[in-house]
Amino acid sequence: MTPGGRGGKGNAFFATSTHQAPQHAQPGEPGLEEWIILELKLLADVGLVGFPNAGKSTLLSVVSAAKPKIGDYPFTTLTPNLGVVSYREGRSFVMADIPGIIEGAAEGKGLGIRFLRHIERNSLLLFMIPADASNIQTEYDILLNELRKYNPELLDKKRILAVSKSDMLDEELKTEMKRELPADLPAVFISAITNQGLTELKDLIWSQLH
């Protein structure tokens, strides 16, 4: 904390028996001044990680009372959004919608590290990759690499995968895609539009958090 300057003596200090109302005082010394930058890091149980338009904001708006801006173009979300997700028996957890990550974000590309820092305080990372992605494993590897370049300690956090926009898939396609999902990563197929898999997702999140 920057210290203030020493205070001067007031006019009462200079009063005497013959001069009881002096009109002068001693000025104080100037305090120290400095500029500081405060960095906000959101505290949430679950952080949504994914490329722009992966469906993160839509999911948050469906499972919580949060009302993030939603659009069909990249970087609809420009500021992180928090939502409280209700779970069974009155329990709940906090979910953070982090703006989309792109390749090169750790070097400041796109929205860059302005939002990567918010992931540092999340207990669990929920990777969201849409079902129509050209290659889920590749997209996951890119996202993971950006986290690694920004802060390798982020890889120590628990991770789960949600394949979003899965209402476009039938059971046969899901079975085929499961073979291509990242190994040893708990995964669930979801659709925030049709509520498909959302209960299963909440159960998975709760089990990972506790």
GROMACS elastic network, one bead per residue, 0.5 to 0.9 nm:
[ bonds ]
;  ai    aj funct       b0    kb
    2    31     6  0.79122   500
    2    32     6  0.60847   500
    2    33     6  0.69057   500
    2    34     6  0.75219   500
    3    31     6  0.63053   500
    3    32     6  0.61697   500
    3    33     6  0.86149   500
    4     7     6  0.86025   500
    4    29     6  0.83459   500
    4    30     6  0.70764   500
    4    32     6  0.61527   500
    4    33     6  0.86578   500
    5    28     6  0.66711   500
    5    32     6  0.70352   500
    6    28     6  0.57209   500
    6    29     6  0.53033   500
    6    30     6  0.75184   500
    6    31     6  0.76097   500
    7    10     6  0.88600   500
    7    26     6  0.84933   500
    7    27     6  0.71888   500
    7    29     6  0.63376   500
    7    30     6  0.87527   500
    8    25     6  0.73476   500
    8    29     6  0.71157   500
    9    12     6  0.80004   500
    9    13     6  0.61805   500
    9    14     6  0.82179   500
    9    25     6  0.60106   500
    9    27     6  0.71202   500
    9    28     6  0.75955   500
   10    13     6  0.56372   500
   10    14     6  0.75382   500
   10    24     6  0.78237   500
   10    26     6  0.62232   500
   10    27     6  0.82227   500
   11    14     6  0.54743   500
   11    15     6  0.68962   500
   11    21     6  0.76893   500
   11    22     6  0.58090   500
   11    23     6  0.63980   500
   11    24     6  0.54990   500
   11    26     6  0.75866   500
   12    15     6  0.52806   500
   12    16     6  0.88830   500
   12    20     6  0.80840   500
   12    21     6  0.74575   500
   12    22     6  0.71946   500
   12    25     6  0.80963   500
   13    16     6  0.85455   500
   13    22     6  0.88586   500
   13    25     6  0.80082   500
   14    19     6  0.83003   500
   14    20     6  0.82466   500
   14    21     6  0.84632   500
   14    22     6  0.64130   500
   14    24     6  0.79936   500
   14    25     6  0.75656   500
   15    18     6  0.80468   500
   15    19     6  0.56497   500
   15    21     6  0.61158   500
   15    22     6  0.58601   500
   16    20     6  0.53583   500
   16    21     6  0.83328   500
   16    22     6  0.85336   500
   17    20     6  0.59940   500
   19    22     6  0.63069   500
   22    25     6  0.80802   500
   28    31     6  0.89937   500
   30    33     6  0.89971   500
   40   117     6  0.85612   500
   40   118     6  0.78044   500
   41   115     6  0.87547   500
   41   117     6  0.64164   500
   41   119     6  0.79908   500
   41   120     6  0.76710   500
   41   121     6  0.69252   500
   42    80     6  0.81077   500
   42    82     6  0.84120   500
   42    96     6  0.79456   500
   42   117     6  0.85904   500
   42   118     6  0.53507   500
   42   119     6  0.78547   500
   42   120     6  0.86025   500
   42   121     6  0.66930   500
   42   122     6  0.79676   500
   43    94     6  0.84740   500
   43    96     6  0.83022   500
   43   118     6  0.76387   500
   43   119     6  0.86157   500
   43   120     6  0.86834   500
   43   121     6  0.54045   500
   43   122     6  0.61704   500
   43   123     6  0.87402   500
   44    47     6  0.67110   500
   44    82     6  0.75864   500
   44    83     6  0.89643   500
   44    93     6  0.79910   500
   44    94     6  0.51914   500
   44    95     6  0.57934   500
   44    96     6  0.60059   500
   44   118     6  0.89538   500
   44   119     6  0.87090   500
   44   121     6  0.67797   500
   44   122     6  0.50906   500
   44   123     6  0.70373   500
   44   124     6  0.86527   500
   45    93     6  0.61740   500
   45    94     6  0.51715   500
   45    95     6  0.60062   500
   45    96     6  0.78162   500
   45   121     6  0.81926   500
   45   122     6  0.52361   500
   45   124     6  0.60987   500
   45   125     6  0.85774   500
   45   209     6  0.76063   500
   46    93     6  0.77451   500
   46    94     6  0.63211   500
   46    96     6  0.60917   500
   46    97     6  0.87585   500
   46   119     6  0.88680   500
   46   122     6  0.55747   500
   46   123     6  0.60269   500
   46   125     6  0.57423   500
   46   126     6  0.65789   500
   46   205     6  0.80056   500
   46   209     6  0.86222   500
   47    94     6  0.87502   500
   47    95     6  0.59438   500
   47    97     6  0.63932   500
   47    98     6  0.66846   500
   47   118     6  0.82718   500
   47   119     6  0.61489   500
   47   121     6  0.86660   500
   47   122     6  0.55931   500
   47   123     6  0.77222   500
   47   124     6  0.63261   500
   47   126     6  0.59349   500
   47   127     6  0.83468   500
   48    56     6  0.63839   500
   48    57     6  0.89577   500
   48    95     6  0.74211   500
   48    96     6  0.61006   500
   48    97     6  0.52758   500
   48    98     6  0.57514   500
   48    99     6  0.85666   500
   48   100     6  0.89646   500
   48   119     6  0.84552   500
   48   124     6  0.88417   500
   48   125     6  0.61867   500
   48   127     6  0.60294   500
   48   128     6  0.68472   500
   49    54     6  0.89308   500
   49    56     6  0.78722   500
   49    97     6  0.78758   500
   49    98     6  0.64932   500
   49    99     6  0.81100   500
   49   100     6  0.71162   500
   49   101     6  0.72432   500
   49   119     6  0.83114   500
   49   125     6  0.66346   500
   49   126     6  0.59013   500
   49   128     6  0.60336   500
   49   129     6  0.87355   500
   49   143     6  0.77075   500
   50    53     6  0.82187   500
   50    54     6  0.60432   500
   50    55     6  0.85495   500
   50    56     6  0.74738   500
   50    98     6  0.82658   500
   50    99     6  0.81926   500
   50   100     6  0.56311   500
   50   101     6  0.59186   500
   50   102     6  0.82294   500
   50   126     6  0.84541   500
   50   127     6  0.57480   500
   50   128     6  0.50907   500
   50   129     6  0.62545   500
   50   139     6  0.85839   500
   50   140     6  0.83254   500
   50   143     6  0.68886   500
   51    54     6  0.57054   500
   51    55     6  0.89976   500
   51    74     6  0.85534   500
   51    99     6  0.82644   500
   51   102     6  0.58630   500
   51   103     6  0.88309   500
   51   128     6  0.78892   500
   51   129     6  0.74224   500
   51   139     6  0.82744   500
   51   143     6  0.78175   500
   52    55     6  0.79776   500
   52    56     6  0.83978   500
   52    73     6  0.78385   500
   52    74     6  0.50263   500
   52    75     6  0.57310   500
   52    76     6  0.77349   500
   52    77     6  0.83706   500
   52    99     6  0.71494   500
   52   101     6  0.65978   500
   52   102     6  0.75210   500
   53    56     6  0.73329   500
   53    57     6  0.84693   500
   53    70     6  0.89691   500
   53    71     6  0.79791   500
   53    72     6  0.66594   500
   53    73     6  0.67165   500
   53    74     6  0.59207   500
   53    75     6  0.75931   500
   53    76     6  0.79086   500
   53   100     6  0.74479   500
   53   130     6  0.83675   500
   54    57     6  0.84407   500
   54    58     6  0.89402   500
   54   100     6  0.79971   500
   54   128     6  0.61033   500
   54   129     6  0.56523   500
   54   130     6  0.54209   500
   54   163     6  0.89911   500
   54   164     6  0.69417   500
   54   165     6  0.82735   500
   55    58     6  0.52164   500
   55    59     6  0.61698   500
   55    60     6  0.87423   500
   55    70     6  0.87941   500
   55   128     6  0.74147   500
   55   129     6  0.81831   500
   55   130     6  0.73545   500
   55   164     6  0.65606   500
   55   165     6  0.74261   500
   55   191     6  0.88918   500
   55   192     6  0.79057   500
   56    59     6  0.52307   500
   56    60     6  0.63300   500
   56    61     6  0.87211   500
   56    97     6  0.61388   500
   56    98     6  0.79270   500
   56    99     6  0.85068   500
   56   100     6  0.84815   500
   56   128     6  0.69593   500
   56   164     6  0.86281   500
   57    60     6  0.51248   500
   57    61     6  0.61390   500
   57    62     6  0.86685   500
   57    67     6  0.82679   500
   57    68     6  0.59674   500
   57    69     6  0.72056   500
   57    70     6  0.62261   500
   57    76     6  0.87892   500
   57    77     6  0.74839   500
   57    81     6  0.83168   500
   57    97     6  0.61363   500
   57    98     6  0.86159   500
   57    99     6  0.87936   500
   58    61     6  0.51610   500
   58    62     6  0.63061   500
   58    63     6  0.88293   500
   58    67     6  0.89066   500
   58    68     6  0.79240   500
   58    69     6  0.87934   500
   58    70     6  0.67025   500
   58   192     6  0.64313   500
   58   193     6  0.79876   500
   59    62     6  0.52237   500
   59    63     6  0.62295   500
   59    64     6  0.83992   500
   59    97     6  0.88547   500
   59   164     6  0.87624   500
   59   191     6  0.81360   500
   59   192     6  0.52875   500
   59   193     6  0.83962   500
   59   198     6  0.88780   500
   60    63     6  0.54236   500
   60    64     6  0.57765   500
   60    65     6  0.80087   500
   60    66     6  0.66028   500
   60    67     6  0.78824   500
   60    68     6  0.77184   500
   60    81     6  0.84981   500
   60    82     6  0.81869   500
   60    83     6  0.66199   500
   60    84     6  0.89177   500
   60    85     6  0.83162   500
   60    95     6  0.72924   500
   60    96     6  0.78871   500
   60    97     6  0.67827   500
   60   192     6  0.87464   500
   61    64     6  0.55887   500
   61    65     6  0.62782   500
   61    66     6  0.53483   500
   61    67     6  0.54231   500
   61    68     6  0.65775   500
   61    83     6  0.80062   500
   61   192     6  0.87724   500
   62    65     6  0.75026   500
   62    66     6  0.82872   500
   62    67     6  0.88870   500
   62   192     6  0.64370   500
   62   193     6  0.81732   500
   62   195     6  0.82315   500
   63    66     6  0.84837   500
   63    83     6  0.82361   500
   63    84     6  0.82212   500
   63    85     6  0.57727   500
   63    86     6  0.75898   500
   63   192     6  0.83396   500
   63   198     6  0.79825   500
   64    67     6  0.83690   500
   64    82     6  0.89552   500
   64    83     6  0.54072   500
   64    84     6  0.55359   500
   64    86     6  0.71076   500
   64    95     6  0.84695   500
   65    83     6  0.63522   500
   65    84     6  0.70606   500
   65    85     6  0.79199   500
   66    81     6  0.74023   500
   66    82     6  0.67483   500
   66    83     6  0.50252   500
   66    84     6  0.76867   500
   67    70     6  0.85812   500
   67    81     6  0.83519   500
   67    83     6  0.85410   500
   68    77     6  0.73175   500
   68    80     6  0.87921   500
   68    81     6  0.64627   500
   68    82     6  0.88183   500
   68    97     6  0.83948   500
   69    76     6  0.65003   500
   69    77     6  0.62459   500
   69    78     6  0.88475   500
   70    73     6  0.87859   500
   70    76     6  0.60783   500
   70    77     6  0.72368   500
   71    74     6  0.79931   500
   71    75     6  0.86596   500
   71    76     6  0.56986   500
   71    77     6  0.85810   500
   72    76     6  0.76462   500
   73    76     6  0.62310   500
   74    77     6  0.82733   500
   74   100     6  0.78519   500
   75    78     6  0.62032   500
   75    99     6  0.67010   500
   75   100     6  0.63348   500
   75   110     6  0.88643   500
   75   111     6  0.83715   500
   76    99     6  0.79687   500
   76   100     6  0.86600   500
   77    80     6  0.71642   500
   77    81     6  0.83597   500
   77    97     6  0.82679   500
   77    98     6  0.77802   500
   77    99     6  0.52412   500
   77   100     6  0.74647   500
   78    98     6  0.86535   500
   78    99     6  0.59743   500
   78   100     6  0.86903   500
   78   111     6  0.81682   500
   79    97     6  0.86220   500
   79    98     6  0.74920   500
   79    99     6  0.65727   500
   79   115     6  0.80599   500
   80    96     6  0.66776   500
   80    97     6  0.55453   500
   80    99     6  0.61702   500
   80   115     6  0.75488   500
   80   118     6  0.81224   500
   81    95     6  0.83140   500
   81    96     6  0.56129   500
   81    97     6  0.50607   500
   81    98     6  0.69590   500
   81    99     6  0.87100   500
   82    94     6  0.68266   500
   82    95     6  0.57612   500
   82    97     6  0.63521   500
   82    98     6  0.89355   500
   83    93     6  0.84857   500
   83    94     6  0.57138   500
   83    95     6  0.53039   500
   83    96     6  0.64611   500
   83    97     6  0.81489   500
   84    92     6  0.65803   500
   84    93     6  0.57719   500
   84    95     6  0.62536   500
   84    96     6  0.89179   500
   85    91     6  0.86516   500
   85    92     6  0.53980   500
   85    93     6  0.53797   500
   85    94     6  0.60099   500
   85    95     6  0.68289   500
   85   202     6  0.86190   500
   86    89     6  0.89071   500
   86    90     6  0.68425   500
   86    91     6  0.61689   500
   86    93     6  0.68677   500
   86    94     6  0.89276   500
   87    90     6  0.62239   500
   87    91     6  0.50034   500
   87    93     6  0.75723   500
   87   202     6  0.71557   500
   87   203     6  0.83601   500
   87   206     6  0.83067   500
   88    91     6  0.57233   500
   88    92     6  0.77756   500
   89    92     6  0.89141   500
   92   206     6  0.88592   500
   93   206     6  0.81047   500
   93   209     6  0.89954   500
   95   122     6  0.87851   500
   96   118     6  0.87856   500
   96   119     6  0.87508   500
   96   122     6  0.82562   500
   97   100     6  0.88574   500
   98   101     6  0.83234   500
   98   115     6  0.66948   500
   98   116     6  0.80117   500
   98   118     6  0.74569   500
   98   119     6  0.76972   500
   99   111     6  0.78324   500
   99   115     6  0.66592   500
   99   116     6  0.87009   500
  100   110     6  0.89800   500
  100   111     6  0.79743   500
  100   115     6  0.86497   500
  101   104     6  0.85133   500
  101   105     6  0.62103   500
  101   110     6  0.78267   500
  101   111     6  0.74978   500
  101   112     6  0.73240   500
  101   115     6  0.84138   500
  101   116     6  0.79125   500
  101   143     6  0.71357   500
  101   146     6  0.81156   500
  102   105     6  0.55157   500
  102   106     6  0.89021   500
  102   109     6  0.74670   500
  102   110     6  0.67802   500
  102   111     6  0.82979   500
  102   112     6  0.79258   500
  102   142     6  0.82311   500
  102   143     6  0.75179   500
  102   146     6  0.81261   500
  103   106     6  0.79900   500
  103   109     6  0.75932   500
  103   110     6  0.86341   500
  103   142     6  0.64661   500
  103   143     6  0.73136   500
  103   145     6  0.85755   500
  103   146     6  0.67535   500
  104   107     6  0.54592   500
  104   108     6  0.67040   500
  104   109     6  0.52054   500
  104   110     6  0.77722   500
  104   112     6  0.74490   500
  104   146     6  0.68872   500
  105   110     6  0.61751   500
  105   111     6  0.67863   500
  105   113     6  0.62540   500
  105   116     6  0.79516   500
  105   146     6  0.64709   500
  105   147     6  0.88813   500
  105   150     6  0.84343   500
  106   109     6  0.71686   500
  106   112     6  0.58078   500
  106   113     6  0.57328   500
  106   116     6  0.76077   500
  106   146     6  0.56048   500
  106   147     6  0.72981   500
  106   148     6  0.86809   500
  106   149     6  0.60581   500
  106   150     6  0.50711   500
  106   151     6  0.88569   500
  107   112     6  0.65792   500
  107   113     6  0.73248   500
  107   146     6  0.88227   500
  107   149     6  0.84495   500
  107   150     6  0.80393   500
  108   111     6  0.66377   500
  108   113     6  0.56088   500
  108   114     6  0.79063   500
  109   113     6  0.82543   500
  110   113     6  0.89408   500
  111   114     6  0.61309   500
  111   115     6  0.69021   500
  111   116     6  0.87735   500
  112   115     6  0.65524   500
  112   116     6  0.68157   500
  113   117     6  0.61778   500
  113   118     6  0.89626   500
  113   150     6  0.76539   500
  114   117     6  0.65113   500
  114   118     6  0.81521   500
  115   118     6  0.55175   500
  115   119     6  0.75041   500
  116   119     6  0.56230   500
  116   120     6  0.74871   500
  116   146     6  0.88951   500
  116   147     6  0.75888   500
  116   150     6  0.75182   500
  117   120     6  0.55333   500
  117   121     6  0.80716   500
  117   150     6  0.84622   500
  117   151     6  0.89561   500
  118   121     6  0.62926   500
  118   122     6  0.75110   500
  119   122     6  0.54164   500
  119   123     6  0.87187   500
  119   125     6  0.77849   500
  119   147     6  0.88542   500
  119   154     6  0.78637   500
  120   123     6  0.84037   500
  120   151     6  0.83002   500
  120   153     6  0.85125   500
  120   154     6  0.65199   500
  122   125     6  0.68296   500
  122   157     6  0.82848   500
  123   157     6  0.66095   500
  123   158     6  0.72371   500
  123   209     6  0.72972   500
  124   157     6  0.60921   500
  124   158     6  0.51328   500
  124   159     6  0.59421   500
  124   160     6  0.78623   500
  124   205     6  0.79715   500
  124   208     6  0.75733   500
  124   209     6  0.69400   500
  125   157     6  0.69370   500
  125   158     6  0.62752   500
  125   160     6  0.65105   500
  125   161     6  0.85234   500
  126   158     6  0.86696   500
  126   159     6  0.59291   500
  126   160     6  0.51027   500
  126   161     6  0.57556   500
  126   162     6  0.69618   500
  126   205     6  0.83700   500
  127   140     6  0.75989   500
  127   143     6  0.83808   500
  127   159     6  0.71425   500
  127   160     6  0.61322   500
  127   162     6  0.61631   500
  127   163     6  0.84104   500
  128   140     6  0.86853   500
  128   160     6  0.87425   500
  128   161     6  0.59914   500
  128   163     6  0.59539   500
  128   164     6  0.63479   500
  129   132     6  0.84732   500
  129   133     6  0.69420   500
  129   136     6  0.66136   500
  129   139     6  0.73616   500
  129   140     6  0.75496   500
  129   161     6  0.76276   500
  129   162     6  0.65491   500
  129   163     6  0.51563   500
  129   164     6  0.59392   500
  129   165     6  0.86850   500
  130   133     6  0.55492   500
  130   136     6  0.80071   500
  130   162     6  0.82150   500
  130   163     6  0.53742   500
  130   165     6  0.56021   500
  130   166     6  0.74367   500
  131   134     6  0.85839   500
  131   136     6  0.78992   500
  131   163     6  0.56333   500
  131   164     6  0.57692   500
  131   165     6  0.56759   500
  131   166     6  0.55768   500
  131   167     6  0.87304   500
  131   168     6  0.76985   500
  131   169     6  0.76533   500
  131   177     6  0.88653   500
  131   189     6  0.83875   500
  132   135     6  0.84339   500
  132   136     6  0.87453   500
  132   164     6  0.87931   500
  132   165     6  0.77387   500
  132   166     6  0.84491   500
  132   168     6  0.84359   500
  133   136     6  0.59790   500
  133   139     6  0.78195   500
  134   138     6  0.83937   500
  134   139     6  0.83862   500
  135   138     6  0.53746   500
  135   139     6  0.63670   500
  135   140     6  0.86952   500
  135   180     6  0.84366   500
  136   139     6  0.52098   500
  136   140     6  0.60858   500
  136   141     6  0.85777   500
  136   163     6  0.85078   500
  136   177     6  0.87054   500
  136   180     6  0.74213   500
  136   181     6  0.66229   500
  136   182     6  0.80176   500
  137   140     6  0.50991   500
  137   141     6  0.61330   500
  137   142     6  0.87058   500
  137   180     6  0.68470   500
  137   181     6  0.60293   500
  137   182     6  0.57642   500
  138   141     6  0.50866   500
  138   142     6  0.62773   500
  138   143     6  0.87245   500
  139   142     6  0.51498   500
  139   143     6  0.62780   500
  139   144     6  0.85776   500
  140   143     6  0.51851   500
  140   144     6  0.60663   500
  140   145     6  0.84941   500
  140   161     6  0.88844   500
  140   182     6  0.77816   500
  141   144     6  0.50539   500
  141   145     6  0.59796   500
  141   146     6  0.86560   500
  141   182     6  0.88763   500
  142   145     6  0.50773   500
  142   146     6  0.63390   500
  142   147     6  0.88346   500
  143   146     6  0.52691   500
  143   147     6  0.65282   500
  143   148     6  0.87304   500
  144   147     6  0.51937   500
  144   148     6  0.61658   500
  144   149     6  0.87232   500
  144   155     6  0.76801   500
  145   149     6  0.61280   500
  145   150     6  0.85464   500
  146   149     6  0.51884   500
  146   150     6  0.61864   500
  146   151     6  0.85678   500
  147   150     6  0.51431   500
  147   151     6  0.59559   500
  147   152     6  0.67654   500
  147   153     6  0.86692   500
  147   154     6  0.63295   500
  147   155     6  0.72519   500
  148   151     6  0.52747   500
  148   153     6  0.74821   500
  148   154     6  0.67625   500
  148   155     6  0.65907   500
  149   152     6  0.64277   500
  150   154     6  0.84193   500
  151   154     6  0.57785   500
  151   155     6  0.80878   500
  152   155     6  0.57899   500
  152   156     6  0.78317   500
  153   156     6  0.54598   500
  153   157     6  0.76391   500
  154   157     6  0.56635   500
  155   158     6  0.78295   500
  155   159     6  0.83969   500
  156   159     6  0.88398   500
  158   208     6  0.73258   500
  158   209     6  0.85301   500
  159   185     6  0.69708   500
  159   186     6  0.76563   500
  159   208     6  0.85652   500
  160   185     6  0.58399   500
  160   186     6  0.50664   500
  160   187     6  0.58980   500
  160   188     6  0.84060   500
  160   204     6  0.82488   500
  160   205     6  0.79193   500
  160   208     6  0.85544   500
  161   181     6  0.88994   500
  161   182     6  0.87552   500
  161   185     6  0.67487   500
  161   186     6  0.61667   500
  161   188     6  0.65035   500
  161   189     6  0.85682   500
  162   186     6  0.86318   500
  162   187     6  0.56473   500
  162   188     6  0.50561   500
  162   189     6  0.57569   500
  162   190     6  0.64083   500
  162   201     6  0.76597   500
  163   166     6  0.65187   500
  163   187     6  0.74100   500
  163   188     6  0.62806   500
  163   190     6  0.59335   500
  163   191     6  0.82319   500
  164   167     6  0.83135   500
  164   188     6  0.87179   500
  164   189     6  0.63163   500
  164   190     6  0.50276   500
  164   191     6  0.55142   500
  164   192     6  0.75227   500
  165   168     6  0.65580   500
  165   169     6  0.83635   500
  165   189     6  0.81645   500
  165   190     6  0.64297   500
  165   192     6  0.71815   500
  165   193     6  0.77805   500
  166   169     6  0.53182   500
  166   170     6  0.83589   500
  166   174     6  0.84392   500
  166   189     6  0.59003   500
  166   190     6  0.54679   500
  166   191     6  0.52599   500
  166   192     6  0.88818   500
  166   196     6  0.77820   500
  167   170     6  0.77648   500
  167   189     6  0.88086   500
  167   190     6  0.74881   500
  167   191     6  0.56413   500
  167   192     6  0.88353   500
  167   193     6  0.79502   500
  167   194     6  0.69371   500
  167   196     6  0.72401   500
  168   191     6  0.88556   500
  169   172     6  0.79614   500
  169   173     6  0.58712   500
  169   174     6  0.64139   500
  170   173     6  0.54420   500
  170   174     6  0.63598   500
  170   175     6  0.88128   500
  171   174     6  0.50250   500
  171   175     6  0.61843   500
  171   176     6  0.87117   500
  172   175     6  0.51716   500
  172   176     6  0.64057   500
  172   177     6  0.87239   500
  173   176     6  0.50902   500
  173   177     6  0.60959   500
  173   178     6  0.85853   500
  174   177     6  0.50271   500
  174   178     6  0.60572   500
  174   179     6  0.89326   500
  174   189     6  0.80079   500
  175   178     6  0.52931   500
  175   179     6  0.70794   500
  176   179     6  0.57207   500
  176   180     6  0.73280   500
  177   180     6  0.51883   500
  177   181     6  0.65062   500
  178   181     6  0.52588   500
  178   182     6  0.87065   500
  178   187     6  0.86917   500
  179   182     6  0.84950   500
  179   183     6  0.88240   500
  180   183     6  0.83452   500
  181   185     6  0.79908   500
  181   187     6  0.79731   500
  182   185     6  0.59529   500
  182   186     6  0.88150   500
  182   187     6  0.87402   500
  183   186     6  0.84887   500
  186   204     6  0.80101   500
  187   201     6  0.85248   500
  187   204     6  0.86277   500
  188   197     6  0.68732   500
  188   198     6  0.88195   500
  188   200     6  0.72977   500
  188   201     6  0.64298   500
  188   204     6  0.84493   500
  189   196     6  0.75820   500
  189   197     6  0.59798   500
  189   198     6  0.86243   500
  189   200     6  0.89241   500
  189   201     6  0.83431   500
  190   193     6  0.89862   500
  190   194     6  0.85500   500
  190   195     6  0.72008   500
  190   196     6  0.50947   500
  190   198     6  0.61146   500
  190   200     6  0.86675   500
  190   201     6  0.76328   500
  191   194     6  0.55318   500
  191   195     6  0.55034   500
  191   197     6  0.67332   500
  191   198     6  0.74129   500
  192   196     6  0.67592   500
  192   197     6  0.84546   500
  192   198     6  0.72852   500
  193   196     6  0.78112   500
  194   197     6  0.89463   500
  195   198     6  0.56620   500
  195   199     6  0.82006   500
  196   199     6  0.79837   500
  196   200     6  0.87135   500
  197   200     6  0.51350   500
  197   201     6  0.60327   500
  197   202     6  0.87080   500
  198   202     6  0.61751   500
  198   203     6  0.85714   500
  199   202     6  0.51413   500
  199   203     6  0.62289   500
  199   204     6  0.86093   500
  200   203     6  0.50929   500
  200   204     6  0.61632   500
  200   205     6  0.86366   500
  201   204     6  0.50399   500
  201   205     6  0.61192   500
  201   206     6  0.85687   500
  202   205     6  0.50619   500
  202   206     6  0.60625   500
  202   207     6  0.85055   500
  203   206     6  0.51935   500
  203   207     6  0.61198   500
  203   208     6  0.86247   500
  204   207     6  0.51935   500
  204   208     6  0.62327   500
  204   209     6  0.86487   500
  205   208     6  0.51842   500
  205   209     6  0.61403   500
  205   210     6  0.85913   500
  206   209     6  0.50721   500
  206   210     6  0.60257   500
  207   210     6  0.52212   500
